[in-house]
């Protein structure tokens, strides 16, 4: 018996038997989820909704998962649990439509952490080549680095930044190493940041409203808290004097 509960301790054999039963239940639930995902794909086809990725929905799910994990006070590292959850989501995405992820050598690891092993990965020599291969149906996306590059100055029309990586380290701007881009419709998730391109000349050095992520010779890539709707863009432009805004709203998740 244990001191705290007075209950009889399970033998190792009994524990393993319960683990096997739990594993079977997990597999049955995964099978049920897979069938539901197939139903989602059919419903999308009927409604004309061809979107593969819904970053806002995914990040909301991830926040719920992290809240659940914290409340359970489990011994397993959160990185292990989150990896399992991400693979389930990624497999569901690929079950509907194969996803191709373009990457540079330095962004492959974080790309796999976000989009899972079910996606197809293609090595690209430079960010501009990746931007040229993005398609309007969002079957192809790219994970591009922030350091020593200025690809973000010339995004093709319809291309947005929809996430920042590493996945679980986005609360501080210093942790952001790469950005995910594609022809993805941006939706608010409740806790967002917006990215804007701003001319270096005239940018207030003591601004408390924006954080500089990286810079080119002529522009800063800045991060502003919150989902940037049209009205709020006007407010930021007014406070900074002159902002050169990219073709689309660029919103990255903040966990």
C-alpha positions in Angstrom: 0.0 0.0 0.0 1.1 3.6 -0.5 1.5 5.9 2.5 -0.7 8.7 1.0 -3.7 6.7 -0.3 -3.6 3.4 1.5 -4.3 1.8 -1.9 -2.6 -1.3 -3.1 0.2 -0.6 -5.5 -0.2 -2.1 -9.0 2.4 -4.6 -10.1 4.5 -3.8 -13.1 2.6 -6.4 -15.1 -0.7 -4.7 -14.2 0.6 -1.3 -15.1 1.8 -2.5 -18.5 -1.6 -4.1 -19.1 -3.3 -0.8 -18.4 -0.9 1.0 -20.7 -1.8 -1.5 -23.5 -5.5 -0.8 -22.9 -4.9 2.9 -23.0 -2.9 2.7 -26.2 -5.7 0.7 -27.8 -8.2 3.5 -26.8 -5.9 6.1 -28.2 -5.6 4.3 -31.5 -9.4 3.9 -31.7 -9.8 7.7 -31.1 -7.2 8.5 -33.7 -9.1 6.3 -36.2 -12.4 8.1 -35.3 -10.6 11.5 -35.8 -9.3 10.4 -39.2 -12.8 9.5 -40.3 -14.1 12.9 -39.2 -11.3 14.6 -41.1 -12.4 12.7 -44.2 -15.9 14.1 -43.6 -14.4 17.6 -43.3 -12.7 17.2 -46.7 -16.0 16.1 -48.2 -17.8 19.1 -46.7 -15.2 21.5 -47.9 -15.5 20.1 -51.4 -19.3 20.7 -51.4 -19.0 24.2 -50.0 -16.1 25.3 -52.2 -13.8 26.0 -49.3 -10.4 24.9 -50.6 -8.3 26.3 -47.7 -5.7 23.7 -46.5 -4.3 25.6 -43.6 -6.3 27.5 -40.9 -3.5 29.0 -38.8 -5.8 30.9 -36.5 -7.8 27.7 -35.7 -4.6 25.7 -35.2 -3.1 28.2 -32.8 -6.4 28.4 -30.8 -6.3 24.6 -30.5 -2.7 24.7 -29.5 -3.4 27.2 -26.7 -6.2 25.0 -25.4 -3.8 22.1 -25.4 -1.1 24.0 -23.5 -3.7 25.2 -20.9 -4.9 21.6 -20.5 -1.2 20.4 -20.2 -0.5 23.0 -17.4 -3.7 22.1 -15.5 -2.8 18.3 -15.6 0.6 18.9 -14.1 2.0 16.0 -16.1 5.6 14.7 -15.7 6.2 14.4 -19.5 8.0 17.4 -21.1 5.6 19.8 -22.8 7.8 19.5 -25.9 7.0 15.8 -26.2 3.3 16.3 -25.8 3.2 19.2 -28.2 5.1 17.2 -30.8 2.5 14.5 -30.7 -0.3 17.0 -31.0 1.4 18.8 -33.9 1.9 15.5 -35.8 -1.8 14.7 -35.4 -2.8 18.1 -36.8 -0.2 17.8 -39.6 -1.4 14.3 -40.6 -5.0 15.6 -40.7 -3.9 18.4 -43.0 -2.1 16.0 -45.4 -5.0 13.6 -45.3 -7.1 16.3 -47.0 -4.5 17.7 -49.4 -0.8 17.0 -49.6 1.2 20.0 -48.3 4.6 21.0 -49.7 6.9 23.0 -47.5 9.8 24.9 -49.1 12.7 25.5 -46.8 16.3 26.5 -46.6 18.9 24.2 -44.9 18.7 26.3 -41.7 14.9 26.3 -41.5 14.2 22.5 -41.9 14.2 21.6 -38.2 11.7 24.2 -37.2 9.6 23.6 -40.3 9.2 19.9 -39.4 8.3 20.8 -35.8 5.4 23.0 -37.1 4.2 21.0 -40.2 5.0 17.5 -39.2 6.5 14.5 -41.0 3.4 14.0 -43.2 4.2 17.1 -45.2 6.6 17.0 -48.2 9.8 19.0 -47.8 11.8 20.7 -50.6 15.1 22.3 -50.2 15.4 25.8 -51.8 18.7 27.6 -52.4 17.4 31.1 -51.5 14.2 32.8 -50.2 13.4 34.5 -53.5 13.3 31.2 -55.3 10.9 29.9 -52.6 8.6 32.9 -53.0 8.4 32.3 -56.8 7.1 28.7 -56.2 4.2 29.6 -53.9 0.8 28.8 -55.4 -2.6 30.5 -55.0 -4.2 27.3 -53.6 -1.8 27.3 -50.7 -0.7 23.7 -51.5 2.9 25.1 -51.2 4.2 27.2 -48.4 7.7 28.3 -47.3 9.6 28.7 -44.1 12.2 31.4 -44.5 14.9 32.7 -42.1 14.9 36.2 -40.6 18.7 36.8 -40.3 20.9 38.1 -43.1 18.1 38.4 -45.7 15.5 40.9 -46.9 13.0 38.7 -48.8 10.2 40.3 -46.7 10.6 43.6 -48.6 9.2 42.2 -51.8 6.4 39.7 -51.1 4.4 38.6 -54.2 0.8 39.8 -54.3 -1.4 37.6 -52.2 1.4 36.1 -50.1 1.2 36.6 -46.3 3.3 35.8 -43.3 1.0 33.6 -41.2 3.3 32.2 -38.4 6.5 32.6 -36.6 8.9 29.8 -35.5 10.1 28.1 -33.3 6.5 27.1 -32.4 6.6 27.3 -28.7 8.9 30.3 -28.3 7.1 33.2 -29.8 6.3 35.3 -26.8 9.6 37.2 -27.1 10.7 38.7 -30.4 14.3 37.6 -29.8 13.1 34.0 -30.0 11.7 34.3 -33.6 14.1 32.7 -36.0 12.0 32.2 -39.1 8.6 33.0 -40.7 6.1 30.9 -42.5 4.7 32.4 -45.7 2.1 31.4 -48.3 -1.1 32.3 -50.0 -3.0 32.0 -46.7 -6.0 33.9 -45.6 -5.3 35.7 -42.4 -7.9 35.5 -39.6 -7.7 36.8 -36.0 -7.0 34.2 -33.3 -7.4 36.3 -30.2 -3.7 36.9 -29.4 -1.9 38.1 -32.6 0.9 40.3 -33.7 1.1 42.1 -37.0 4.2 42.6 -39.1 4.8 45.8 -41.1 7.6 47.1 -43.3 8.7 50.6 -42.2 11.3 52.9 -43.7 14.3 53.3 -41.4 14.4 57.0 -42.0 12.1 58.7 -39.6 11.3 55.7 -37.5 11.2 56.7 -33.8 14.1 55.0 -32.0 12.2 55.1 -28.7 8.9 53.7 -30.0 7.0 51.6 -27.5 4.4 50.5 -29.9 6.5 48.4 -32.2 9.5 46.0 -32.0 12.1 45.7 -34.7 12.5 42.1 -35.8 15.1 42.6 -38.4 16.3 45.3 -40.9 17.5 45.8 -44.4 19.5 48.7 -45.7 16.3 50.8 -46.1 13.6 49.2 -44.0 12.7 47.7 -40.6 10.4 44.7 -40.3 8.5 45.6 -37.2 6.1 43.7 -35.0 3.0 45.4 -33.5 0.9 43.8 -30.8 -2.6 42.8 -31.9 -4.4 41.9 -35.1 -4.0 44.8 -37.5 -7.4 45.8 -39.0 -7.7 48.7 -41.3 -8.6 51.2 -38.5 -5.6 50.2 -36.4 -3.3 50.5 -39.4 -4.4 54.1 -39.6 -3.6 54.6 -35.9 -0.1 53.2 -36.3 0.6 55.2 -39.5 -0.5 58.3 -37.6 1.8 57.7 -34.7 4.8 56.9 -36.8 4.2 59.5 -39.4 4.9 57.4 -42.5 4.7 53.6 -42.7 5.1 51.7 -46.0 2.7 48.8 -45.6 3.1 45.6 -47.4 0.6 44.2 -49.9 -1.2 42.1 -47.3 -1.7 42.0 -43.6 1.2 40.1 -42.1 0.1 38.4 -38.9 2.1 35.9 -36.9 0.9 33.9 -33.9 2.0 34.7 -30.4 1.6 31.7 -28.0 
